Amino acid sequence: MKTWDAVVVGGGPAGATAAEELARAGYDVALLDKAGRIKPCGGAVPPQLLIDFDVPESLMVARVDTARMVSPTNANVDIPVGKGYVGMVDRGVFDEWLRERARTRGATRLTGLFRHYTRDTDGTLLVHHTQGNSRNAPEGVLRTRQLIGADGALSAVARQALPVAYRGSKRVTAYHEIIESPQVESDAFRHARADVIYNGRYSPDFYAWIFPHGHVTSVGTGTFQQGFDMRQAIADLRRETGLDACATIRKEGAPIPLRPLDWWENGRDISVTGDAAGVVAPASGEGIFYAMTCGRFTAQAVGEAIRTGKGAKLVKARRRFLWEHGQVFRVLNVMQNFWYTTDDRRERFVKICRDEDVQRLTFDAYMRKKLVRAKPMAHARIFFKNIGHLTGLLSPA
């Protein structure tokens, strides 16, 4: 039986990036993925992603120049993106482009579902999978030095290889409806504006959204709360914004992780990456950029483990990711845990977003993918305004 250098399970942004990086470095890589899979996703990508991962602008189906924050009382704040734009992608097209790029760089694409792994008599990994999309399809086996689980928030690889870390994961359930975009713009919809709606009626602890994708639009919501009727919430949102008149193309739901797992590898020959590692930003739910970054770091750590024969090298992926992006995740987690909990706090949060200092810091951080240092007085003003809202000294009105 052939022995692969690495088998990557899952062909989303993280898995496709990991496979492409390893193949480009000269490793023999198999990319195992379910055919026809499209992950439910808002589809927003920052300009930094196009730069860091050499992605062509032609993959953008829309360019957003404004973000509208909507409060529970329907007060809204329009925040200009500034220089550049926030890109929107069609995940079906975008993910397939990434997988095909991995193939052209030397990765072998295989269609199938991961079942479980065992070990050969010498301890080498044996990856058991279906030969096709059906769970009842015949089984195939791949022998590999390294296994990368990029199979989403409910990762079967993580459940088997890292059960303790996986059980500690934190996930929000997201649901969205893809509809035909209105041909005529209105105050409720613009083709170049993304609406983020903070209202307990639509989401008790996260947010709802209206994200334009060119000829289609994603209208969705997310929540940690089991039993919350997300379908009814979106029906209400569409009715109240006039989007109920638009044809519905499809309806989708999926779990989204909002906390990185405590470890991403077994110290020997198995790693997880992307959603399987929990790298979706709290508060914003942004995941594509972080998934691809995580996939790249994982591939580099796996390559080093193969070269040196030292499985301990796998830990470098998580360490590097948290070194570069952990502070952002911590700040966003604190923000979500406080501001998203009640409608009164959501109202105050939207008011804070009117502040130009906050707007500049927010979008500079988003566009450049890091927390940035502005003028010291800007930070001071933001600090005291936050204190005012937290103590109630400032009215949310």
N, C-alpha and C positions, 0 to 999 in steps of 0.2 A: 504494500500500500504506500502511495506517495505521502511524504511528510511535508506539509506546508510550513512556511515560516510563521504565518499568522492566518487565522480565520477570524473575520469580522462578521458578527451577527447583527444585522440591521443596517439598512442603506439610507437612513436619513442623513441630515447634514453632518452629524458627528461621525457616523460609521463610514459614510462615503469619503469624508475628509481624511479619516484615519487610514482607510485603504489606499487612497491616492498618495498620501505622504509616504507610506511604507513601500508601495510599488515604485514610486519615483526614486526612493533610496536604494532600490535594487532587490527588495525582498519579494519572495514568492507568496502572494496574498490571495485568499479567496474571500469574496464578499457575498454573503448569504442573505437574501432578502425576499420578502413576500412580494410577488408581482402585483402591480396595480394599487399599491398602498398609497393613500394620501392622508397625511396627518391633519386633523383639525387644528388650525393655527391662524392667528391674525395676520401673519405674514410680513411684519415690519422688519426692515433691516437698515442699519445705519450705514452712512457712507464709508465708515472705517472698514466694514466687512468687504466692500468691493476692493479696497486697497490691500488689505491684509491677505485676502485669498484670491486675488486676481479674477474677480467675477465681473463679467461684462455688464454694462448698464442696460443692454438690450433685454436682460432677464427681468428688469423692473416693469411691472404692468401698470404701476401708478407712481406718481411722485407727490408726496404730501408736503405742503409748505406751512401748514398751520395745525396745531393741536388745540382742540376745544375741550376744556374741562367744564363739566356740567354738575352743578350741586343738586342736593335733594329738593331745593325750592326752584329749580330750573334757572338759577343764576348761572351765567356762563362766563368763562374767561378764554379768549382766543390768544394763544401763545404762538407767535411767529417762530418758525424753525430757525430763521436767520440765514446765513450763507449756506447754500446747498439745499438738501431735501432729505426727507426720510423715504426710503424706497419701500414699495410693496411688491411682494412676489407671489406667484401662484405656486403653492407647494408641490403640486403634481409635476409641473414643468421644471421648477427649480431643483427639486430633489433628483429627478431623473437626469438632469444636466450634470449634477455632481457625480452621480453613479457612473455615467458614461465617461466623464473625465477620468475617473479612477480606472475605468477599463482601458482607455486609450493610453494611460500611463503604465499599464502592465498588470493591473489586478484582474482576476478571473471572476466574472459574475455568475452566481448560481441562484436559482430560484428554489425556495423552500423555507420551512419553518424549523427553528431550533427546538429540539425535544429535550435533550439532556446531554451531559458529557460523562464519560467514564475514562479509565486509563488503561493503556496497553500494559503488557507484562513488564516493560521497562519504565513505566511511569509516564510515558508520553500521552498527551491528551487525545481522546477520541471523541469527536463532536458528532452526535447522532442527530439527524435532521430528516425532514420529509423531502422527497424529491418532487416538489410541486407545492401548491398552496393548500391542499387539503390535508387535514390532520390524519386522514385515513390513507394517504399516499404511501407508497413503498418507502422504506427507510434507506438513507444513505449514511455513510460514515466518512468523516474527514479526520485524518491524523495530522496533528499540528503541534508546533513548539509553543505557540502562544495563542490564546483565545481572547478576543475583545468583544464584550457585550455592549452593543449600541442599540439595544432592542426596547428602548422606551421606558416610561415611568414604571410600568409593571414588568420590568425585565426578568425574564426567566433565567437568564445567566446570573443576575444578582441574587435571585431567590435561592439558587442552588449553591453558588460559590461564596456569597457573602450574606448569609441569612440574618445575622444579627444587625449588620449595618442597614440592610434593606428594611427590616421591620421598624427601624427608627426613622424612616423617611417621612416627609411631610408633603402632602399632595392636595391640590385644589382640583375640583372637577370643573372642566370647561365644556360649554355647549355653544355652538353657533349655527346659524342658518346662512347659507350662501344664496343670495337673491340677485335678481337682475337689478343693476344700478338704475336709478331714475334718470331719464334723459334730460329732464328739466331740473336745474338746481333750485334750492329753496333755503330758507334759514335752517331747516332741519337737516339738509344734506348738501355737501359740496364735494366734487370729485377730487379736490386737492386738500381736503381737511379730514383729519382723524378725530372722532369724538370719543372721549373717555368720560363715562357717566358714573358718578358716585352717588348712588341712591339705593337705600336698603330695600326698596320695592323690587329692584332688578338684581341686586346682589347684596346679601346681608353682611358680607365681610370681605369683598373684593371689589370688582367694578364690572360694568357692562361697557360695550363698545359698538361703534359703527365705523368700520374701516373700509374705505373704498379701494377696490382692486380693478380699476378700469371699468370694463363692461359688467363686472359683478361686484358685490359688496358683502362683507362679512358683518353680520349682526350677532353679537354673542354676549355671554356672561360667564362668570366663574364664581365658585363658592366652596368653602370647606364644609358647609352645613349639609349633612345628609337629610334628605326629605324635602329640601327646598325645590319648588317646582320651577326649574329653569325654562322649560318650554313655555309655560304660561307667562313667565317674566319677559321672555323675548316676544311673545305674542302681544303683550301689553306695550312693550317698547315700540314695536313696529306700528301698532295701531296709533299710538300717541305721536309718532313722528311722521305718519303718513306712508311709512314703508310697507304697510300691509297690502298696499295696492300693487306692489312689485311681485313678480312671479318668483316662487321659491324653487331653487335648483336642487339643493340637497341640504340635509340636516345631519350634523355630526357632533359627537361628544368624545372627550378623552380626558384622562387624568394628566395633570401637569405638576411636576415636583417643584417645590419651592425652598428646598434646603439641601445643600450638598451632603451626600452620604459621609459618614465619619471615616470611611476608607473605601478606596476604589479598586483594590487589588488584593490578591491572596498571598503576596510576597514570593510568588513562584512563577506562575504562568497564566494567570487569568486577571483581566482588568475590565472595568466598566467605564463607559464614557457617555457624554451627552445627557439626555434625560435619565438614562439608567444610573448616572452618577449624581443626578439631582441638580444640574447646573442651569436652572431657569431663575432669572432674577426675581426676588420678592418684590411686591408692590406693583411692578410693571408687567411681570409675566413674560418679559422678553427672553427668548431662548435660542434663536437661530445663530446669532453671533457667538454666544457663549458655548453652544454645542460644537460649532466648528473649531473654536479655539481649544476647547477641551479635547476634541478629536485629534487635533494637531499635537498637543502636548502628550496625549496618550500614545500616539504613534511614535513620537520621539523617545519616550520612555521604554516602549516595547522594543524598538530598534536597539537601544542601548543594552537592554536585558539580553537580547539575542546575541549581540556582538560579544558581550563579556561573559555570558553564561551565568549572570547573577540576577536572580529574580527580584532581589531587593531593589534593583534600579527602577522597578515599576512605580514605586512610591513617589518618584519625582514628578509625575503628571499632576497629582493632587497638590503637592507642595507648590509647584510653580503656578498653577491656576489660582490658588488662594493667595499667593504672594502678590499676584498682579490684579486680582479682582475681588478678593475676599472682603476688603474694606467696603467696596460698593455694596456687596451683598449684605453685610452687617448693617449698614446705614439704611438700606431699603427695607430690611426686615423690621428694624425698629419703627420706621415710618409706617409700615403696613399695620403692625401690631397696635399702634396707637391711633392713627388717623382714620383707619378703615372700620372702626368698631361700632360707631353710632352715627346717626345722621347729623347730629349737632357737630360732631367732630369733622365729618365730611364737609359740612358747610364751611367750617372754619378753614379746613384744608384748601378748599377751592379759593377762598378769599386770599390766603397766603400766596396762591399761584398768580394773583394779580400783580404782585410785586416784581418790578423789573429786575432786581438783583437775583431773585429766586429764578426767574425765567432764564436769565443769562447763564447762571450756574447749572441749571437743570439741563439745558440743551447743549451746553459745552461739554458737560459730562457724558451725555448720551451720544453725541456725535463722535467724541474722541474716545469713548469707552473707558473713562477713568474719572475719578473725582479730581477736580481741578482747583487750583488756588486762584481766586480772584483778588481784587483789592481788599486789604484787611478790613476796611470800613464796610464793605459789602457784607462780609461774614458777620460783622458786629451787628449791622442792621437786621440781618436775617435772624440772628440769635435772639435779639430783644423782641422782634415781632413774634417769633415762636413762643417766647415766654409769655407775651401778652395774650396770645390765643390759648395757650395751655392753662393760664390762670383765670381766663375769662375777662381780663381787663380790656381786651379788644372785642368788640361785637362782631359776630359773623355776618351781620347784615351789610 
